[in-house]
Every structure is written in C-alpha cells, then in structure tokens.
Amino acid sequence: MADQDSRTEAPTQRRLQQSREAGEAPLSREFVTFVVTAGVVTLLVYQGENLARRLAVRLTALFEGAHSLSAVHATALALSALGWVVVPVFGTICGLAALATFGQTRFLFTISALRPKFSRIDPRARLSRLFGPTALAETLRALVKLAVVTFGAWLAISDVLRRTPAALSWSVIGLNTAIQHQLVALAIAVLTAFSLVAIIDIVMVHWRHHRKLRMTRQEIRDEHRDAEGDPLIKRKIRQIQQQRARRRMMAAVPKATVVLTNPTHYAVALAYDRAKGGAPTVVAKGADEVAAKIREIATRSGVPLVANPPLTRALYKVDLGAEIPAEHYRIVAEVIAYVWRLRGQPAGGR
C-alpha cells in the first residue's frame, strides 16, 4: 500500500509502450458485450424474419421427408437448416467481438498472454481474487449493470402493461404489429442501458490501467537517465574523446610548417603543402598548458616558432582541420615565406 501511495507520477510514454509490448492494454469487456449485443439485435431485427423463414422451409422439408430420407441425408438437412441461423449469428458475434477488442487495443496481438502463469493457480492468489477488493468491485459493477439494464427494460415494458387491457380488443394483425414495436422499444431501451454501462466501464478500465502504471519520482529520474545516459558515464566518455583528440592533435604538431605563438598563452600550428594546393590548415591549437605542450613538441621536432600575438589569437578561433580565413592569407604567406627562408627552402617546403 505504501509503495502504491508513492506512485504519484503519471506513466511516461516509454512506460506505456513497455506495457503494450508486454501485452497489456486497457480493454473494456462491457464495451465488447455491448457491441456484440447491438450487432445481434440489429441482425435479428432486420433479418430475423428472413432467417426464420429459411429455417422453417428447410425444417418443413426435413419433417415431410423424414420417412423416406436416410440418416445421413436427414442429418445434412438438419445441419443445413441450423446453419442458416447459426452461421450468420455466430459470424456476427465473432466478427464484432474481434472488431471491438482489437479496436480498443489498437490491434495489439501478443502470445505473452497465452504463456502459463503459476500465479493463476496459486490458491492464495485465487482466494484474494475471490474475496479481495477486486472481487467486491466486480460484484458492485455487476449489480449496477443489472440495475441499469433492469430499469431500461422496465421503462419499455411498463408501457406494454398500461396498454394490456386495450390490447384484448385488437385484431391479430394489430396485436402482432404492437408486439413487434414493443420488442424494438425494449431492445432500444436495453441497448441504451448497455451503452451507458459500456461508457462507464471504458472510463474505469482506462483509469485503472493508468493507475496501475503510475510511477515514482525515482522511476521517472531513472528512466530519464537511461534514456539520456548516465551523466557520469557521459562525462567519462567526453573525457576519453577529448584525450584521444588531443593525442591526435599533438601527433600532427611535428608535421606542421610553423607554430604561431602569443607567445605564452596561445599556440596555433599550421600545415601547408604547396604541391597539394589550397590554404594553410590549422592542425593543432591550444591555450596555456596545451599551448606549452605544443611549443615543447614543436621545439623538439624542429618546427619553427613565430611569435605573432594578433594573428595567433585570430587563428585560434578557427576549427581544427579547417583552412585559415581568406583575410589572413597575406600575413600567413609572409610568415611561411619567412620560415622557408630560415630553412633555405624559398621555393617549397612543408
């Protein structure tokens, strides 16, 4: 009970989807009963006379020829006669029941409900279902349904009772017509009562389903964390990615053409190969400790260091692997030309 009280949050879309994948969906059996009953009543109202006539014709043929028919032939005629009534009614029941069921569950089909559950045969569980709150609720629902349907039927029948004395003087045709009208009125009254019961049951079934799937605040947080990822793990992954990217960047420093410095706070390594064309590319950059590491590797690898604070700060904003902006072509070309002269490579180089 305490656990249920702590479940104050509405189920998330993921929780609802998991419930659906497990074969759980709100299903009102009263709505299925109403749809089937309405369908069968409609069938009998519009086709009942036709079905009865076909049944009578085949039964008459069966009875008239009973003395001359074989047992197999008589059985076939009897089954055929019953088939004219049973097949349409049974087919209507099955079709409408399937339509009402799959319509509510949005065509959910799963075999998980067919798997054996030992809890269903547990005597204690069965006793709790028979005498517990659920059984009491089912009993109350059945009584309410009976009361509503009985009241609807009484409204229709009461009119017949008031007109019974006058009906004694009616003709056979008038009496037959009145009976048919009263039967239709009774059917409408009962179906109206059934529809009210079905609507109430649909609301209650959906309410119970969502109440069953309610979540605690901790479950909401856990689900959000699972969906978005554990912050600690994500932070660790980012750190690993940054370390790998930094190692790749430092590995590109020895191949750089020149390293521009601030001279202490920033460092930007540029690579340029005139044979390949294009503009110089930023292959490494960093500030403070990272800048010091770039300068250290460049010095160890023999890559020239050129102090140019304005240019270094401007190129520090360029993404790694990107070419320098066009507005810096001239000054960068002068720097690279200077580096080439230092190396004695006026016509080429890195």
Wavefront OBJ file of the C-alpha trace (Angstrom):
o trace
v 0.000 0.000 0.000
v 2.864 2.330 0.845
v 4.503 1.528 -2.491
v 1.265 2.348 -4.291
v 0.963 5.625 -2.390
v 4.458 6.612 -3.548
v 3.482 6.139 -7.185
v 2.142 9.614 -7.746
v 3.502 10.354 -11.223
v 1.629 9.685 -14.453
v 3.177 6.936 -16.601
v 5.562 8.124 -19.274
v 5.188 7.285 -22.935
v 8.014 4.781 -22.583
v 6.261 3.061 -19.652
v 3.040 2.851 -21.661
v 4.932 1.394 -24.635
v 6.645 -1.183 -22.433
v 3.273 -2.182 -21.024
v 1.900 -2.555 -24.527
v 4.872 -4.663 -25.595
v 4.171 -6.904 -22.602
v 0.651 -7.469 -23.930
v -1.126 -5.138 -21.515
v -3.725 -2.750 -22.892
v -6.948 -1.274 -21.475
v -9.828 -3.473 -22.595
v -13.458 -2.973 -21.594
v -15.332 -6.264 -21.799
v -18.591 -4.416 -21.230
v -17.974 -2.484 -24.454
v -17.347 -5.756 -26.294
v -20.594 -7.139 -24.847
v -22.488 -4.023 -25.912
v -21.132 -4.123 -29.486
v -21.915 -7.836 -29.863
v -25.396 -7.462 -28.369
v -26.181 -4.448 -30.547
v -24.986 -6.295 -33.637
v -27.002 -9.428 -32.936
v -30.140 -7.434 -32.097
v -29.770 -5.399 -35.288
v -29.293 -8.591 -37.296
v -32.412 -10.163 -35.795
v -34.490 -7.018 -36.270
v -33.664 -6.648 -39.954
v -33.007 -10.267 -40.928
v -34.715 -12.288 -38.200
v -37.876 -12.875 -40.191
v -35.896 -13.899 -43.265
v -33.716 -16.282 -41.234
v -36.750 -17.809 -39.529
v -38.451 -18.312 -42.893
v -35.420 -20.100 -44.335
v -35.164 -22.259 -41.228
v -38.873 -23.144 -41.429
v -38.634 -24.090 -45.128
v -35.744 -26.485 -44.524
v -37.234 -27.977 -41.379
v -40.538 -28.496 -43.196
v -38.726 -30.359 -45.987
v -36.938 -32.404 -43.373
v -40.108 -33.367 -41.487
v -42.134 -34.118 -44.611
v -39.495 -36.426 -45.993
v -38.366 -37.920 -42.715
v -39.840 -41.343 -43.554
v -38.008 -41.586 -46.884
v -34.672 -39.929 -46.075
v -31.579 -41.769 -44.955
v -29.971 -40.888 -41.660
v -27.054 -39.162 -43.387
v -29.338 -37.132 -45.645
v -31.604 -36.161 -42.750
v -28.622 -35.094 -40.658
v -27.289 -32.996 -43.553
v -30.660 -31.277 -43.932
v -30.884 -30.602 -40.192
v -27.375 -29.126 -40.113
v -28.131 -27.065 -43.189
v -31.290 -25.728 -41.584
v -29.455 -24.785 -38.408
v -26.596 -23.323 -40.421
v -28.886 -20.686 -41.931
v -29.410 -19.327 -38.422
v -26.257 -20.288 -36.523
v -23.681 -19.187 -39.109
v -24.956 -15.595 -39.547
v -25.475 -15.089 -35.827
v -22.213 -16.768 -34.806
v -20.299 -14.991 -37.554
v -21.732 -11.653 -36.420
v -20.767 -12.377 -32.810
v -17.188 -13.380 -33.695
v -16.637 -10.514 -36.117
v -17.993 -7.816 -33.824
v -16.167 -9.228 -30.780
v -12.875 -9.196 -32.682
v -13.529 -5.685 -34.023
v -14.440 -4.304 -30.583
v -11.440 -5.988 -28.947
v -8.773 -5.042 -31.479
v -10.308 -1.591 -31.849
v -9.726 -0.898 -28.162
v -6.226 -2.405 -28.080
v -5.259 -0.843 -31.441
v -4.771 -4.287 -32.973
v -2.404 -5.451 -30.258
v -1.574 -9.136 -30.627
v 0.860 -10.935 -28.361
v 1.441 -14.528 -27.276
v 2.626 -13.488 -23.815
v -0.951 -13.744 -22.530
v -1.018 -17.403 -23.618
v 2.022 -18.338 -21.576
v 1.204 -20.259 -18.379
v 1.337 -18.261 -15.176
v 1.552 -20.301 -11.987
v 0.154 -17.366 -10.018
v -3.211 -18.103 -11.633
v -3.391 -21.492 -9.934
v -1.996 -20.301 -6.618
v -4.765 -20.946 -4.035
v -3.880 -17.838 -2.050
v -4.000 -15.664 -5.162
v -7.331 -17.187 -6.166
v -8.773 -16.563 -2.701
v -7.584 -12.962 -2.778
v -9.297 -12.507 -6.128
v -12.494 -14.120 -4.872
v -12.756 -12.223 -1.591
v -10.498 -9.227 -2.098
v -11.255 -5.647 -3.153
v -11.202 -6.603 -6.836
v -13.946 -9.173 -6.359
v -16.020 -6.662 -4.405
v -15.604 -4.098 -7.173
v -16.636 -6.659 -9.797
v -19.713 -7.580 -7.774
v -20.725 -3.946 -7.374
v -20.213 -3.370 -11.083
v -22.407 -6.366 -11.926
v -25.142 -5.108 -9.589
v -25.015 -1.628 -11.089
v -25.169 -3.081 -14.591
v -28.131 -5.250 -13.636
v -29.908 -2.274 -12.084
v -29.361 -0.031 -15.109
v -30.448 -2.679 -17.603
v -33.468 -3.632 -15.479
v -34.516 -0.008 -15.239
v -34.252 0.431 -19.001
v -36.253 -2.742 -19.608
v -38.897 -1.664 -17.095
v -39.380 1.649 -18.875
v -40.118 -0.257 -22.076
v -42.296 -2.950 -20.505
v -44.302 -0.557 -18.346
v -45.864 0.915 -21.462
v -46.965 -2.588 -22.512
v -48.545 -3.218 -19.127
v -50.515 0.021 -19.318
v -51.846 -0.916 -22.758
v -52.635 -4.569 -21.964
v -56.394 -4.086 -21.248
v -56.881 -2.232 -24.534
v -54.877 -4.841 -26.439
v -57.508 -7.504 -25.719
v -59.820 -5.907 -28.303
v -57.175 -5.546 -31.026
v -57.084 -7.611 -34.193
v -54.411 -10.243 -34.708
v -52.535 -8.058 -37.189
v -52.691 -5.022 -34.896
v -51.582 -7.088 -31.926
v -48.677 -8.548 -33.914
v -47.595 -5.073 -35.019
v -47.826 -3.742 -31.469
v -45.733 -6.636 -30.143
v -43.074 -6.005 -32.762
v -42.954 -2.325 -31.874
v -42.698 -3.100 -28.188
v -39.901 -5.597 -28.792
v -37.989 -2.970 -30.766
v -38.595 -0.447 -27.969
v -37.395 -2.996 -25.416
v -34.267 -3.694 -27.450
v -33.539 0.029 -27.772
v -34.036 0.548 -24.024
v -31.765 -2.373 -23.115
v -29.081 -1.308 -25.628
v -29.205 2.258 -24.321
v -28.656 0.952 -20.804
v -25.846 -1.278 -22.048
v -24.224 1.693 -23.786
v -24.202 3.687 -20.544
v -22.638 0.753 -18.712
v -20.058 0.351 -21.508
v -19.083 4.044 -21.433
v -18.634 3.982 -17.659
v -16.622 0.765 -17.895
v -14.326 2.190 -20.595
v -13.555 5.181 -18.378
v -12.923 2.947 -15.359
v -10.741 0.489 -17.301
v -8.521 3.269 -18.649
v -8.325 4.855 -15.194
v -7.301 1.551 -13.571
v -4.769 0.862 -16.333
v -3.068 4.228 -15.896
v -3.260 3.939 -12.108
v -1.557 0.544 -12.299
v 1.260 2.012 -14.412
v 1.829 5.068 -12.221
v 5.473 5.682 -11.388
v 7.503 7.039 -8.524
v 9.632 10.130 -8.958
v 12.722 7.952 -8.678
v 11.494 5.756 -11.547
v 10.944 8.888 -13.633
v 14.507 10.018 -12.924
v 15.923 6.557 -13.623
v 14.052 6.349 -16.908
v 15.237 9.793 -17.927
v 18.785 8.853 -17.010
v 18.575 5.626 -19.011
v 17.172 7.481 -21.987
v 19.660 10.338 -21.875
v 22.581 8.373 -20.481
v 24.260 8.415 -17.074
v 25.886 11.863 -16.611
v 28.980 10.275 -15.045
v 29.388 7.875 -17.941
v 28.771 10.628 -20.487
v 31.372 12.810 -18.765
v 33.857 9.939 -18.802
v 33.204 9.318 -22.488
v 33.747 13.005 -23.271
v 36.998 12.939 -21.349
v 38.200 9.905 -23.295
v 37.185 11.506 -26.573
v 38.973 14.727 -25.650
v 42.117 12.813 -24.667
v 42.144 10.914 -27.943
v 41.539 14.088 -29.928
v 44.371 15.805 -28.065
v 46.749 12.906 -28.778
v 45.869 13.051 -32.475
v 46.382 16.813 -32.420
v 49.777 16.546 -30.710
v 50.814 13.868 -33.207
v 50.198 16.389 -36.005
v 52.485 19.066 -34.495
v 55.780 17.554 -35.737
v 54.390 17.641 -39.292
v 53.365 21.302 -39.060
v 55.007 24.032 -41.150
v 55.015 26.650 -38.409
v 53.687 27.215 -34.894
v 52.348 30.684 -34.147
v 52.534 31.796 -30.527
v 51.079 34.543 -28.360
v 53.934 33.928 -27.231
v 52.894 32.274 -23.904
v 49.107 31.918 -23.697
v 48.198 30.593 -27.152
v 49.753 28.385 -29.785
v 48.455 27.521 -33.258
v 50.181 25.016 -35.547
v 49.715 25.463 -39.313
v 50.451 22.966 -42.044
v 50.911 23.931 -45.681
v 51.954 21.885 -48.722
v 52.175 23.946 -51.873
v 52.227 20.804 -54.008
v 48.706 19.921 -52.843
v 47.389 23.473 -53.168
v 44.767 25.086 -51.015
v 45.270 27.305 -47.996
v 47.235 26.550 -44.819
v 45.320 24.369 -42.342
v 45.089 24.555 -38.549
v 46.364 21.160 -37.338
v 46.771 21.974 -33.630
v 45.894 24.744 -31.218
v 45.734 25.283 -27.500
v 45.939 27.692 -24.592
v 48.101 27.782 -21.502
v 49.208 24.194 -20.657
v 48.154 22.807 -24.040
v 49.940 25.711 -25.770
v 53.086 24.982 -23.752
v 52.905 21.299 -24.790
v 52.541 22.291 -28.470
v 55.568 24.598 -28.203
v 57.555 21.830 -26.488
v 56.782 19.263 -29.191
v 57.453 21.814 -31.949
v 60.825 22.732 -30.449
v 61.754 19.058 -30.075
v 60.672 18.325 -33.658
v 62.391 21.343 -35.196
v 59.202 23.156 -36.191
v 59.806 26.936 -36.194
v 58.023 29.059 -33.588
v 56.887 32.512 -34.722
v 55.552 34.997 -32.210
v 52.637 36.992 -33.611
v 50.007 37.621 -30.903
v 47.271 39.256 -33.089
v 47.477 36.558 -35.768
v 47.688 33.775 -33.186
v 44.583 34.971 -31.364
v 42.691 35.324 -34.665
v 43.626 31.849 -35.922
v 42.886 30.295 -32.502
v 39.179 30.749 -33.326
v 39.498 28.572 -36.464
v 38.360 24.952 -36.068
v 40.865 22.141 -36.129
v 41.355 20.768 -39.632
v 39.893 23.917 -41.229
v 41.705 26.207 -43.636
v 42.544 29.711 -42.462
v 40.171 32.546 -43.495
v 40.964 34.469 -46.664
v 41.629 37.718 -44.781
v 44.709 36.138 -43.211
v 46.212 34.756 -46.444
v 48.698 37.589 -46.947
v 50.176 37.716 -43.474
v 50.297 33.909 -43.148
v 52.014 33.721 -46.533
v 54.643 36.146 -45.270
v 55.182 34.018 -42.151
v 55.521 30.801 -44.179
v 57.863 32.511 -46.621
v 59.939 33.638 -43.649
v 60.042 30.064 -42.327
v 61.106 28.738 -45.718
v 63.915 31.255 -45.901
v 65.080 30.150 -42.476
v 65.193 26.590 -43.720
v 66.766 27.537 -47.008
v 63.631 26.443 -48.920
v 62.469 29.514 -50.829
v 60.544 27.513 -53.400
v 58.747 24.951 -51.297
v 58.660 23.051 -48.042
v 56.035 21.910 -45.661
l 1 2 3 4 5 6 7 8 9 10 11 12 13 14 15 16 17 18 19 20 21 22 23 24 25 26 27 28 29 30 31 32 33 34 35 36 37 38 39 40 41 42 43 44 45 46 47 48 49 50 51 52 53 54 55 56 57 58 59 60 61 62 63 64 65 66 67 68 69 70 71 72 73 74 75 76 77 78 79 80 81 82 83 84 85 86 87 88 89 90 91 92 93 94 95 96 97 98 99 100 101 102 103 104 105 106 107 108 109 110 111 112 113 114 115 116 117 118 119 120 121 122 123 124 125 126 127 128 129 130 131 132 133 134 135 136 137 138 139 140 141 142 143 144 145 146 147 148 149 150 151 152 153 154 155 156 157 158 159 160 161 162 163 164 165 166 167 168 169 170 171 172 173 174 175 176 177 178 179 180 181 182 183 184 185 186 187 188 189 190 191 192 193 194 195 196 197 198 199 200 201 202 203 204 205 206 207 208 209 210 211 212 213 214 215 216 217 218 219 220 221 222 223 224 225 226 227 228 229 230 231 232 233 234 235 236 237 238 239 240 241 242 243 244 245 246 247 248 249 250 251 252 253 254 255 256 257 258 259 260 261 262 263 264 265 266 267 268 269 270 271 272 273 274 275 276 277 278 279 280 281 282 283 284 285 286 287 288 289 290 291 292 293 294 295 296 297 298 299 300 301 302 303 304 305 306 307 308 309 310 311 312 313 314 315 316 317 318 319 320 321 322 323 324 325 326 327 328 329 330 331 332 333 334 335 336 337 338 339 340 341 342 343 344 345 346 347 348 349 350
